[in-house]
Amino acid sequence: MSWNYRVLRREADGDVCYAIHEVYYNAEGKPDSCTVTAVYPCGETLDELRMDFERYAEAFTLPTLDWADLGHARDE
């Protein structure tokens, strides 16, 4: 199963929130599930943090996904 960071749009009680989540893809390459909570860049070194941040930035180049369209994976 492959994954990447994606921007998700989530609506609750009439409020809309955008956040970055890990999104997982099915065998056909379609978004299938995501982490329950939003994720944030991190790393054990400054260089690792920078590389992770760059992968987060890539999420803004992809279409926004809707939370309601995905299954939700348990956060680890």
N, CA, C and O atoms as a DFTB+ gen file, in Angstrom:
304 C
 N C O
     1  1       0.858      -1.184       0.000
     2  2       0.000       0.000       0.000
     3  2       0.892       1.232       0.000
     4  3       1.810       1.341       0.813
     5  1       0.625       2.147      -0.902
     6  2       1.411       3.378      -0.950
     7  2       0.668       4.500      -0.224
     8  3      -0.534       4.405       0.026
     9  1       1.391       5.545       0.104
    10  2       0.791       6.685       0.793
    11  2       1.563       7.945       0.435
    12  3       2.677       7.884      -0.087
    13  1       0.955       9.081       0.724
    14  2       1.622      10.367       0.649
    15  2       0.838      11.357       1.501
    16  3      -0.211      11.022       2.052
    17  1       1.348      12.564       1.604
    18  2       0.657      13.613       2.335
    19  2      -0.319      14.302       1.381
    20  3       0.020      14.595       0.234
    21  1      -1.533      14.555       1.869
    22  2      -2.535      15.254       1.071
    23  2      -3.297      16.239       1.944
    24  3      -3.447      16.045       3.150
    25  1      -3.778      17.309       1.300
    26  2      -4.655      18.253       1.982
    27  2      -6.057      17.662       1.968
    28  3      -6.560      17.252       0.922
    29  1      -6.683      17.621       3.147
    30  2      -8.061      17.143       3.269
    31  2      -8.953      18.270       3.752
    32  3      -8.575      19.067       4.610
    33  1     -10.137      18.314       3.184
    34  2     -11.171      19.257       3.601
    35  2     -12.140      18.492       4.478
    36  3     -12.667      17.451       4.085
    37  1     -12.368      19.018       5.671
    38  2     -13.252      18.347       6.627
    39  2     -14.300      19.329       7.124
    40  3     -13.976      20.434       7.560
    41  1     -15.568      18.911       7.053
    42  2     -16.651      19.764       7.511
    43  2     -17.313      19.107       8.715
    44  3     -17.611      17.912       8.697
    45  1     -17.541      19.903       9.765
    46  2     -18.215      19.416      10.966
    47  2     -19.010      20.551      11.579
    48  3     -18.476      21.633      11.825
    49  1     -20.272      20.307      11.822
    50  2     -21.155      21.303      12.438
    51  2     -21.140      22.633      11.689
    52  3     -21.205      23.698      12.303
    53  1     -21.055      22.567      10.366
    54  2     -21.078      23.768       9.549
    55  2     -19.741      24.478       9.421
    56  3     -19.635      25.449       8.672
    57  1     -18.720      24.020      10.131
    58  2     -17.382      24.614      10.040
    59  2     -16.525      23.780       9.090
    60  3     -16.658      22.557       9.033
    61  1     -15.654      24.446       8.354
    62  2     -14.755      23.771       7.426
    63  2     -13.319      23.952       7.914
    64  3     -12.924      25.038       8.338
    65  1     -12.549      22.868       7.846
    66  2     -11.146      22.908       8.246
    67  2     -10.325      22.161       7.191
    68  3     -10.740      21.111       6.701
    69  1      -9.177      22.704       6.852
    70  2      -8.234      22.054       5.944
    71  2      -7.005      21.653       6.747
    72  3      -6.513      22.424       7.570
    73  1      -6.511      20.436       6.501
    74  2      -5.319      19.958       7.204
    75  2      -4.619      18.930       6.329
    76  3      -5.202      18.403       5.382
    77  1      -3.381      18.654       6.652
    78  2      -2.612      17.653       5.921
    79  2      -2.660      16.338       6.706
    80  3      -2.420      16.299       7.912
    81  1      -2.979      15.261       5.973
    82  2      -3.053      13.917       6.545
    83  2      -2.224      12.977       5.679
    84  3      -1.934      13.286       4.524
    85  1      -1.845      11.833       6.234
    86  2      -1.298      10.765       5.416
    87  2      -2.487      10.093       4.738
    88  3      -3.464       9.737       5.397
    89  1      -2.403       9.922       3.430
    90  2      -3.468       9.272       2.668
    91  2      -2.886       8.003       2.058
    92  3      -1.787       8.007       1.505
    93  1      -3.654       6.909       2.171
    94  2      -3.242       5.604       1.681
    95  2      -4.079       5.246       0.454
    96  3      -5.247       5.619       0.350
    97  1      -3.454       4.514      -0.471
    98  2      -4.068       4.204      -1.764
    99  2      -4.321       2.709      -1.906
   100  3      -3.557       1.885      -1.403
   101  1      -5.412       2.370      -2.601
   102  2      -5.732       0.963      -2.833
   103  2      -4.914       0.422      -4.012
   104  3      -4.083       1.132      -4.579
   105  1      -5.157      -0.822      -4.367
   106  2      -4.396      -1.480      -5.437
   107  2      -4.571      -0.797      -6.785
   108  3      -3.705      -0.905      -7.654
   109  1      -5.682      -0.097      -6.964
   110  2      -5.922       0.627      -8.216
   111  2      -5.318       2.026      -8.212
   112  3      -5.447       2.760      -9.191
   113  1      -4.656       2.401      -7.108
   114  2      -4.022       3.712      -7.018
   115  2      -4.961       4.833      -6.630
   116  3      -4.616       6.004      -6.787
   117  1      -6.139       4.504      -6.126
   118  2      -7.120       5.516      -5.710
   119  2      -7.012       5.755      -4.204
   120  3      -6.779       4.815      -3.445
   121  1      -7.182       7.021      -3.760
   122  2      -7.168       7.300      -2.327
   123  2      -8.239       6.455      -1.626
   124  3      -9.395       6.420      -2.046
   125  1      -7.828       5.781      -0.554
   126  2      -8.691       4.804       0.087
   127  2      -8.950       5.117       1.558
   128  3     -10.074       4.962       2.037
   129  1      -7.923       5.555       2.274
   130  2      -8.059       5.848       3.699
   131  2      -7.028       6.904       4.094
   132  3      -6.127       7.247       3.328
   133  1      -7.196       7.406       5.317
   134  2      -6.289       8.444       5.795
   135  2      -6.143       8.352       7.309
   136  3      -6.915       7.666       7.978
   137  1      -5.142       9.050       7.838
   138  2      -4.984       9.116       9.282
   139  2      -6.153       9.897       9.875
   140  3      -6.695      10.800       9.238
   141  1      -6.532       9.541      11.096
   142  2      -7.646      10.204      11.765
   143  2      -7.274      11.643      12.113
   144  3      -8.074      12.559      11.921
   145  1      -6.080      11.836      12.615
   146  2      -5.642      13.186      12.979
   147  2      -4.656      13.713      11.946
   148  3      -3.977      12.948      11.260
   149  1      -4.594      15.027      11.852
   150  2      -3.641      15.667      10.945
   151  2      -2.216      15.356      11.408
   152  3      -1.980      15.045      12.576
   153  1      -1.289      15.446      10.481
   154  2       0.110      15.165      10.777
   155  2       0.934      16.441      10.604
   156  3       0.448      17.428      10.051
   157  1       2.155      16.418      11.068
   158  2       3.018      17.593      10.979
   159  2       4.437      17.158      10.633
   160  3       4.822      16.024      10.921
   161  1       5.227      18.054      10.013
   162  2       6.594      17.708       9.643
   163  2       7.447      17.448      10.882
   164  3       7.305      18.116      11.907
   165  1       8.333      16.466      10.766
   166  2       9.280      16.191      11.854
   167  2      10.476      15.433      11.293
   168  3      10.434      14.932      10.169
   169  1      11.514      15.355      12.066
   170  2      12.711      14.628      11.676
   171  2      13.687      14.564      12.826
   172  3      13.605      15.357      13.764
   173  1      14.607      13.627      12.758
   174  2      15.614      13.484      13.805
   175  2      16.762      14.472      13.629
   176  3      17.542      14.695      14.554
   177  1      16.863      15.063      12.437
   178  2      17.868      16.086      12.178
   179  2      17.180      17.240      11.440
   180  3      16.060      17.100      10.948
   181  1      17.859      18.362      11.376
   182  2      17.312      19.502      10.647
   183  2      17.118      19.157       9.172
   184  3      16.133      19.580       8.567
   185  1      18.037      18.401       8.592
   186  2      17.900      18.000       7.185
   187  2      16.693      17.088       6.982
   188  3      15.977      17.228       5.990
   189  1      16.457      16.155       7.909
   190  2      15.291      15.285       7.801
   191  2      14.005      16.099       7.919
   192  3      13.040      15.850       7.197
   193  1      13.993      17.064       8.822
   194  2      12.831      17.936       8.957
   195  2      12.584      18.700       7.667
   196  3      11.439      18.805       7.228
   197  1      13.623      19.233       7.054
   198  2      13.498      19.979       5.807
   199  2      12.951      19.083       4.694
   200  3      12.080      19.504       3.933
   201  1      13.454      17.856       4.596
   202  2      12.976      16.941       3.554
   203  2      11.505      16.580       3.789
   204  3      10.727      16.501       2.838
   205  1      11.126      16.362       5.045
   206  2       9.735      16.055       5.344
   207  2       8.849      17.250       5.009
   208  3       7.764      17.078       4.453
   209  1       9.294      18.444       5.337
   210  2       8.542      19.652       5.029
   211  2       8.330      19.790       3.523
   212  3       7.256      20.204       3.085
   213  1       9.337      19.448       2.733
   214  2       9.213      19.521       1.276
   215  2       8.141      18.549       0.769
   216  3       7.418      18.863      -0.177
   217  1       8.038      17.368       1.396
   218  2       6.976      16.430       1.003
   219  2       5.605      16.980       1.388
   220  3       4.627      16.754       0.676
   221  1       5.526      17.698       2.506
   222  2       4.272      18.351       2.876
   223  2       3.904      19.403       1.841
   224  3       2.740      19.520       1.458
   225  1       4.887      20.165       1.390
   226  2       4.621      21.210       0.400
   227  2       4.067      20.616      -0.893
   228  3       3.262      21.257      -1.568
   229  1       4.486      19.399      -1.246
   230  2       3.964      18.736      -2.444
   231  2       2.458      18.507      -2.351
   232  3       1.775      18.457      -3.375
   233  1       1.933      18.368      -1.126
   234  2       0.495      18.143      -0.943
   235  2      -0.321      19.290      -1.539
   236  3      -1.450      19.079      -1.981
   237  1       0.240      20.497      -1.553
   238  2      -0.479      21.652      -2.090
   239  2      -0.534      21.658      -3.617
   240  3      -1.277      22.443      -4.207
   241  1       0.243      20.792      -4.258
   242  2       0.224      20.708      -5.722
   243  2      -0.791      19.684      -6.221
   244  3      -1.024      19.573      -7.425
   245  1      -1.396      18.934      -5.292
   246  2      -2.365      17.891      -5.633
   247  2      -3.772      18.359      -5.293
   248  3      -3.944      19.236      -4.447
   249  1      -4.776      17.788      -5.938
   250  2      -6.147      18.183      -5.608
   251  2      -6.478      17.898      -4.144
   252  3      -6.032      16.902      -3.576
   253  1      -7.261      18.781      -3.551
   254  2      -7.722      18.595      -2.181
   255  2      -8.727      17.451      -2.149
   256  3      -9.585      17.343      -3.025
   257  1      -8.615      16.599      -1.134
   258  2      -9.544      15.490      -0.960
   259  2     -10.563      15.841       0.116
   260  3     -10.304      16.675       0.983
   261  1     -11.714      15.202       0.052
   262  2     -12.753      15.426       1.052
   263  2     -12.721      14.300       2.076
   264  3     -12.739      13.121       1.722
   265  1     -12.674      14.675       3.337
   266  2     -12.621      13.727       4.455
   267  2     -13.735      12.679       4.346
   268  3     -13.491      11.498       4.592
   269  1     -14.931      13.090       3.986
   270  2     -16.093      12.204       3.941
   271  2     -15.957      11.117       2.867
   272  3     -16.649      10.101       2.927
   273  1     -15.081      11.321       1.899
   274  2     -14.922      10.347       0.806
   275  2     -13.956       9.218       1.148
   276  3     -13.840       8.258       0.387
   277  1     -13.268       9.317       2.270
   278  2     -12.226       8.340       2.614
   279  2     -12.590       7.551       3.863
   280  3     -13.319       8.025       4.734
   281  1     -12.060       6.338       3.924
   282  2     -12.076       5.596       5.173
   283  2     -11.024       6.209       6.079
   284  3     -10.164       6.945       5.598
   285  1     -11.064       5.936       7.347
   286  2     -10.134       6.568       8.270
   287  2      -9.338       5.522       9.016
   288  3      -9.895       4.702       9.746
   289  1      -8.027       5.557       8.826
   290  2      -7.125       4.591       9.450
   291  2      -6.805       5.008      10.878
   292  3      -6.776       6.197      11.197
   293  1      -6.572       4.047      11.710
   294  2      -6.173       4.324      13.090
   295  2      -4.792       4.978      13.085
   296  3      -3.886       4.513      12.394
   297  1      -4.633       6.044      13.844
   298  2      -3.334       6.693      13.960
   299  2      -2.398       5.817      14.764
   300  3      -2.806       5.170      15.729
   301  1      -1.143       5.803      14.361
   302  2      -0.146       5.013      15.092
   303  2       0.642       5.887      16.012
   304  3       1.530       5.403      16.714
